[in-house]
Amino acid sequence: MSKKPYYLTTAIAYTSGKPHIGNSYEIVLTDAIARFRRMQGYDVFFLTGTDEHGQKVEINAQKAGVSPKEFVDRIAGEIKGLYATLNISYDKFIRTTDDYHKTAVQKIFKKLYEQGDIYKSEYEGWYCTPCESFFTESQLKDGNCPDCGREVVKTKEEAYFLRLSKYQKRLEEHIAQNPDFICPESRKKEMINNFLNPGLQDLCVSRSSFKWGIPVPFDDGHVIYVWIDALSNYITALDYDVDGSGELYKKYWPADVQLIGKDIVRFHSIYWTIVLMALGEPLPKRIYGHPWLLVGADKMSKSRGNTIYADGLTELFGVDAVRYYLLSEMPYAVDGSITYETVIERYNSDLANTVGNLVNRTVAMVNKYFGGELICRDAGGDFDDELKSAALNAVDTLTKAFDDFHVADAAEAVMSLARRSNKYIDETMPWALAKDESQRGRLATVLYNLVESIRYIAVFLRPFMPETAEKIFTQINCTIDSLDSLSSFGQIPAGSKVGTATPLFTRIDAEKMLAEIHQRFGGQEAPPESKDVPGVAMISIDDFAKVELKAAKIVGCEPVKRAKKLLKLTLDDGSGVPRTVASGIAKWYEPEELVGRTVICVANLSPAVLCGVESQGMILAADCGEDDVRVIFADGIPAGAKVR
């Protein structure tokens, strides 16, 4: 019986420079999903690669004193090396300078032109070189690029355009009929509200002001722009050809999921899908726009000096620890955060104390008390059923989390089982059982259950930490490692022998490690010491960075019936999804006073239910004297603006 195909892609990395850890998150996320699908028995095809054309590459190559091809060859090599370091199991790495890709893209462009979906005209507007995007005057933000905030230049040039407007209604119908086409929900609403509802403008798909690109086949003065060049890689990698595609395309397209950063959802869910519609090809089943990984509360940026790179992290913590942090710390729909302190904290708490300690002491006890042999005696007792249920239930939890792309929840399911297993040790106290010869059968059962639970954990860890999973299987000396083997608890044969207990993760001395990091990356021998202020509990800048403050406009307000002190506020925080906050300010404000005002919202506070209202944050207010509370208003600041 042939396996069911499963095709997933990342955005291809732009070869203007070395990717930082935020860029690396996407490839690790996609790799984890690909590995899990293989465990489920799918015939997986995992595509990644590099986007190698454009004006930014041409400029950077000139600065480096090399040809654009030499420049992208070097960067593509660095990216491949980085992916090897991160243990990425891609099936194909495409480069947009590959000859087969260039030929296919020229055919695609020519077909769209000949059928009237591409036409020649002239563009006049504002251009952002880093983003490689054109903007109208009204789209600029404070005169700069609305996406990256950098300076834009006035540009006028002849260009070819794709008729986006022709396909808008069809795209809107597809989104309505396929509610999971764009996810998460906030990304879909953003596309509808910000781009489709105002109406699509035709898209510039060629450039004539630079030469580094794929030439338009019938007009040498133009090169094909990124929207058709780079985006088409998802099908050209599968040997797509307008004259008749090959077996890979027939087998794997449409993609099951295309994973991209939230900042390029528009390019994939609108531009790319319309290109496919114009070609008469099926659309991808799902487009998932994942959130960003921030440094503290800020976007990673070389200009801010807060860039962290994956290879530097792996040198400090190891590959699997970095993979685990990225996958466990990144929420499904909101931005995640990384600091060296939080990596150390997660390493020590989850990897060293929870998983590492569980495996090490369990294997050591089997060796100590039974000469390494697993003697499965049916001497059941308290807490056994709870451990078995936790292991079996974790299978469903993990599977559902991966199906929904809630990969951080899947990581938590693994860690929850490890914590439950450690608790089982504390509950059953094997060291006490070992002192009573009459409890030898019970001791054997307890240790067998622990090793079997560890087997579950090792299987679960494969998508996250493949090398660690193999080390665990070696320590418990087990080859029963399929996902199907987890359908029933107790698969390890009696009489099996475990291996040698070896520490998986050594606990990190945080102070010593941070001093090393500052010396290597910050130019300091140690973190600067804080000066205490009397009566004030001092925090570090990283503590403050964990709090995400946003300007939010109050678009609705009403009393909470069961609570005289509470008002229910509906906030527009710029995300496109209304946020509800319950605030204890009813004594000082009437609802009509607040609607239309802008406030400061703590946006990353864990939700809490207050008198039947789920409060998704809090607003800032000041105590201005006895029985006098005043909301801090920020009128004039746009909704969604970050407060730092």
N, C-alpha and C positions, 0 to 999 in steps of 0.2 A: 504494500500500500504506500503510495507516494505521500510525502509530507506536504502539508499546506504551506504555500509560500507566504512570507512576511517580509515586506520591504520597508525600511526606514532610513531616513536621511538626516544629516545635519546641514546647517548653512555651511557653505564652503568658506574657509578662512581667507580673508583678504591679505595678500602678500605685500602689504606696505610696511610691515614690521613684525616683531615677535609678539605672539599672543600672550596676554596676561592670564592670571588664574580665573578671572571672570569669564574670559573666552573659553578657557579649558573646561569649565563646568559643563558646557553643552556636549562636548565629545564624551565626557565621562558618563553623563546622564544617558546619552544614546547607547553607549556601550553596555551599561547596566541593563537597559531594556532589551537590547539585542541578546545578551547572554541569558536573560530570563526566558525569552521566547524560544531560544534554542533548547533550554531545559524543558520547556513545554512540548517540544517535538516539532516545532516549526522549521521549515526550510528558510532560514533567514538570509537576507541580503542587506548588508549594512554599508551605506555609501557615505563617504566624506571626501574632502579634497580642498583645493585652493582656487581662489578667484584671482587671476593674475594679470588682468588688463586694466587700463584706465589711466587717467591723467595723474593721479597721485603716485602710481608706480613709476610713471615716466619721469616725474619730478624727482622722486627719491633716488632713482637710478642715476640721474644727472648729478645729483649732490654727491653720490657715492663714486662717481667717475667710472661707471660701468654701463654696459648696455642693459636695457630693460630685461632681456632674457637672462643675462647673467645674474641680475639682481633677483628675479623671481626664482631662479634655480636655487640660489642660496637660501632664500626664505622658505621655499617649499621643502628643502632638505631639513631645515631647522624644525619646521612643523611636523614633518614625518618623524624626526628624532624625538620630539616632545611626546607625540602620540605613542611611540614605542616605550618611552619612559613610563607613561601612564597606563601601559598594558591595554591598549585599545585594540579590540578584535575586529576591525573593519574588514569588509570583504573586497572593497575596491576604493582606491584613492585616485580621484580624477583631478587633472589639472586643465584649466581652460586654455592652456597653450598646447594641449595634446592635439595632434593633427586630426584625428577622427572627430573630436569635438568641434574644431573650427569648421570642418567640412559640413557637419550636420547643422551647425548654427547658420551658416550661409544659406543652406537649403531652406531652413525654417524662415529666415528673413525674406528670401525671394518668394516663397509660397505666400506669405502673408501680404507681401506687396502686390503680387499678381492677382490675388483675390480681392484687393481693395481695402484690406484691413490696415495697411500701412500706406501713408501718403507723404509727399514731400512738401515742406513749408518752411517757415522761418521762426526762430524762437528769440524772444527778447524778454529778459527777466534777470533775476538774481540767482547766482550760482555759488554753492558751497563746495569747495574742492575736497575737503576731508570727507564729507558725506556723499559727494558726487551726485548732488541733487539740485534741481532748479526750484525756485520759489517765486511766487508773485509778491508784489509789494505788501498786500494784505496778509500774507502768510508769515512775514518776518516778525520776529519778536524783538522789540527794542532795536530794530534795524539790523539784527543779526539772524543767523540760521536758527529756525525754531527747534531743530533737533539737537544740535550740539552747542549752540550759543556762540559759534565763531563768526568771524567777519565773512561777509559775502561780497561778491564782485558783480557789477553790472555786465551782463553778457548779451550779445546779439550774434546769432549765427544761423546759418542754413541747417536744417535738420529734417529727419524723417520722424513721423509721429504714428503711434498706434491708436486706433479708434476705441478707446476704453468706453466712451459713452454709448457706443453701439451695443455693448454687451452688459450694460449696467442692470437692466431689468432682469435679464436671465440670471445674473449673479445673485441678485437680491432674492429671486425665487429659489435658487439652489440653497442659499443660507437658511431661508425660512423652512424649506422642506428637509433640511439636514441639520438639526439643531446642534449636533456635536462637530460640525465641520470645522469651526474655529473654536478653540478652547485655550484658556478658561473663558467663562462667560463674560468676564470684564473685557477681554480682548475683542470678543465678538461685538459687544456693545460699542466699544471704541471705534471699530471699523464702520459700523452702521451710522453712528451719530456724527462722527467727525469727517467721514469721507463719502459714504454712499448717500446719506440724506442731503448734504449740500450739493451733490451732483458731481460726477467724475469729469475731469478735464482730460482731453487726449494727452498721451504720454510721449515725451521725446525719447526716441529709441536709437538715435545715432548722434555722433559728434564729428565735427569737422575741424575743431581747434587743436587737436592733438592726433598723433599717429599710432600710439601703442594700443592696438586693438585688432579685432578681426575685420578686415575690409568688407564693406558692403559689396556684394559680388558684381553689381551692375553700376557702381558709382565709387571709383577709387578715392574720391575726395572725402569719403565718410568712413568711419569705423562704427561697427555695431556696438551699441551701448550696453551697459551692464544688465539692463532689465531683460534683454533677450539672450545676451551672451552667457552671463553667469547663471541665471535662473534655469536655462535650458539644460544645465548639467545633469539634472535629476533624471532626464530621459535619455540624453545622449550617452550617458554612462551605461545605459541598458541597450546600446546599439540601436537607438531610435533613428529612423530615416523616413523622411516624408515620402520616399519612393517605395517604402516597404520595410518595416522594422524586423529585427531579428528575434530569436527565441527568448533571449533574456527579457526583452520588453514585453513580449506576449505573456511571459510567465509571471513577472513581478509587478508590472504597472496595472492599476494605479497604486501609488504608495499607500501603505497602511497608516503611516504617520510621518509627517515632516516636522522635525523639531528645530525651532529657531528662537532667537532672542525676541523679547517683546517689542523691541524697537524696529524690527523689520517685518512685523506681521502684515503691515499694509502691502509691502512688496510681494509677499507670497500669497496672501489671501485675496488680493485684488489684481495686481499686475500679472502674476504668474498664472493664476486661474483663468484670466481672460485670454492670455496667450494660448493656453490649452484649449479653451472654448473655440478660439479662432482656428486652431489646427484640427478641431473635431475630435480631440482626444479626451478620455475620461479625466475627471479631477481627482486629486488625492482624497483619500477617505477622511483624513483628519490633519489639521494644522495646529500644532501646539506651540504657543508663544510663551516660553518659560520666562520667569522673572530674572532680574539681574542679581549678581553677587556683589554687594557693596563692601567697601572697607569701612567698617564702623557704620556710619550713616551716609557715606559719600560714594558716588560712582568712581570707579577706578580710573585714574588719569595720570599720564606722565607729567602733565603740566602742574598737577596738584602734588606730585611727588609721593603718591600713595600706592604705587603699582606693586603688586606682588606677583611673582612668577611661579608657575607650577614646578619647574625644575629646582628652584631654590627651596621650595617647601619639601619636595621629596628627599632632598639631601638631608634636611633636618629631621623629618618625621617618618620617612619611608613612603613608598608608593601607595600601599593599601590604606595607610592612615589618612593620606590626603584624599584618596578616592572616597573613603568613608565619610570624612568631614563634609566634602562637597555634597554628597548625596543625602546625608542625614540632616544637614543644616539648612537646606534650601527648601522653603515652602513651595506649595503648588502654584499659588497665584500672587504672592507678594514677595518683595525682594528679600533675599537672604543677606547675611553679614559674615564677614571674616576679619579677624584680627589674630595676631600671633597668640595673644592670651587665650582667646576662645578655642583655638586649635589645640593648645596645650591642655586646657581644661577638659575638652571632649576626649582627647587622647587618653588622659589619665582616668577619667570617670568611666568611659564606655569600653575602651580597648584594653587598658591595663587592669583596672579594678574589676570590671564585670566579665568580659569574655576571657581575657588572658588568665585571670585568677581562677575562673571556673574550670577551664581546661587543665591548667597546671595542677591544681590540688586534686581534681578527680583522678587523673591519670596516675599521679603520685600515690594516691590511696589504694588504687587497684594493685599497683606494684607492691606496695608495702604490706597489704593485708592478704593478697591472694597470689603473690608472685607474678602479677600481670595478667592473670586469667580471669575472664568474665564467667562467673558461675551463676547461671540464671536459675535461681530457686524461686518457686512461687510462694514467697513469704511476704505477701502483701501487708500493707499497713496504712496508717494515717498519711495523708498528703500525696499518696501515689496517684490516685485518680486525678487530683488537681494538676499535677505535673503533666500527666499524659494528655489531659484535656487541653492544657495550655499549648502543648506541642502540636496537637492535631488542629486546634482552632487557628493556630498561627499560619497554617498552610492556606486556609481560605482568606485570612486577613491579608497576607502577603500577595496572593494572586489578585485579589480585588484592587489592592493599592497599585500594583503594576498596571492592571487593565485601565485604571483611571489616571495613570501618570502621577499618582501621589507617591512618589518614590521615597520621600522622607518618611512617610507613614509606614512604608514597607521596611525601612531601616529600623524604625521604632518597634515594629512587630518582632524583629529579630532580637533586638536588645531587651524587649520585655520578656521573651522566653529565657534569655540568659539570666536576667534578674530573678525570674521565677525559679530557675534551676539553682542559683546561689541560695535563694531562700529555702529551697528544699534541703540543701545541705545543713543549713542552720536548724531546720525543723527536725530532721532525722538524726542529726549528730552522729555521723559514722564513727568518729573517734571514741564515743562512749559505747556504741554497739560493739566495737572491737575488743573492749575490755571484758565482755560477757560472752563466754563460749556458747551459751545457749542462744545467743542472738546472731550467730554466725550466718545462718540462712537469711535473716533479715538484712544483715550487712551486705551480703552478696546481692540481694535484690535491689537495695538502695543504690549500690554502685553501678549495677547493670542499668537501672533507670537513668542514672546521671549520664552514663556514656551514650545511651541511646538518645537522650535529649541533646547532647553535644553533637551527635550525628545530624540531627535536624538542623541545628544551628549552622553546622558546616555547610550543609546543602543550601540553606538560606543565604549564606554569606557569599556564595559563588558569584552572583552578579556584582556585588559591592566590592569584595576583597578576594579576588580569585587565588592569589598566592597564599593568603592566610587560610582560606578554606582547605587548600591542599596540605598545608602544614598540620591542620587539625586532623584531617583524615589520616595523615601519617602517624600522628601521636596516638590516635585510637586504633590504628592499624585496621582500617575499614575501607572497603571498596564499594559498599552499598550506598551509592551517592546520587541516585536519580531522584527527580521530583516525584515520580510515581511511587517510589519506595516509601514515601511519607504518608501513604494512605492508611497505614496501620502502625501502631507503636509496638516495637519489639522485634525488629528485623535482624538485629545482629545475632548470629548463631551462638548458642552457649558453647563455652570452651574456647572462644576467640581470645587472642592475647593482645593486649594493648602494647604500644611502643613506649618510648622513654619520655618522661615529662620534661619539656623544654619551654622556658618562658617565651610566649608569643610577643609580648610587648613589655618593655621595662619602663616602669613609671618614671616620668620626667620631673627633674627638679626645675620648677618653673622659673625661679629667680636666676638660676645658673643659665638656663636656656635663653631667657630674655636678654641677659647680658651678652651672650654669644651673638644673638640676632642683632642687637644694637651695634655690636662691634663689626659684624659682617655687612650689614645693610644700612645701618644708620649713622655710621661714623662715630659711635660713642662706645665707650667701654662698658657702660651699664645704663639702664634707664635712669633719667634724672629723678632725684629724690624730691618728694613733695614736702611742702612746708605746711604743718598743721596750723589751722586757725582755731583759736579757743571757741568752744561751743558749736563748732561746725563739723559734721561728719564729712571728711574729705573723700572725694572720688577721683578716679583718673579720667583722662580724656576719653579712654575707651569705654568707661562706664557711661559717660555722658552720650557717647556716640551710639549706644544701644537704644537710646530713646529717639523715636522718629516723630518729629513735630511737623505738622503740615497746616497751612492755611486752609480753612474750609468755610464755605458759605452756608448759612442756615437757610434751607429752602422750605422747611416745614417745622412747626412747633405746636405741641398740644400737651395739656396736662395728662398725667398718669392717674387714672381713676382711683387706684388703690393706694396711692401715695401722695399725700399733700405736699411733700417737699420736692417731688420730682417733676421735671418737664422732659418730654420725649422730643428730642431734636432730630431732624433729618438733615444730614449734611451732604453737600457736594464737595468732595475732597479732590476733585480733578481726575479721579480714576474712571469715571463713567458709571460707577456703581454706587447708588445712594448708601450712606453709612448712618446707622441709628446710634444715638448716644443718649443715655439717660443721665440727666444732670440735676443735682440737688439745689437748684437755684430758684425754685418756684416762689419762695418767700420774697425775693427781690426783683423778679422780672415777670411781666405778663408775656404770653406767647407772641402777641402782635408786635411787641417792642423788639423782638429778636429776629423775626423773619426778614431776610435780606441783609443781615449783618454778617461780617466775616469774623471768625474766631480762630484760635489756635487749638488744634486737636492733637492729642497723643494718639498716633495712628497705629502703633504696634503693640498696644496693650491687649493682653488676653481678654476675650469676650467674657462678660459676666451677665447673669440674668438678675435684674432688679425689678421686683414686683411684676413679674411676667414680661418685662421688656428686656430683650437681649441688647446690652450696651456694648458697642464695638469701639470702645475708646473712651476718652474723657476730654473735656475742654478746660483750658486754663482760666483760672480766676484768682483774684487776690483778696486776702483778708485785710481789710482797710480800717479795722477798728472793731470794737465790740459790736457784734450783730450787724456788721456791714461787709457784704461780699460783693465784689464787682467783677464782672466778666472782662477779660482782656480782649478787646476788639482789635481787629487788624483790617479795617475797611480800606479798600483800595488795593490790597494785595490779592493777586489772582488765586482762585481755588487750586489747590494742589502744590502751591509753592512751598518749598521746604524751608523750615526755620532752623537756623544753625546758631 
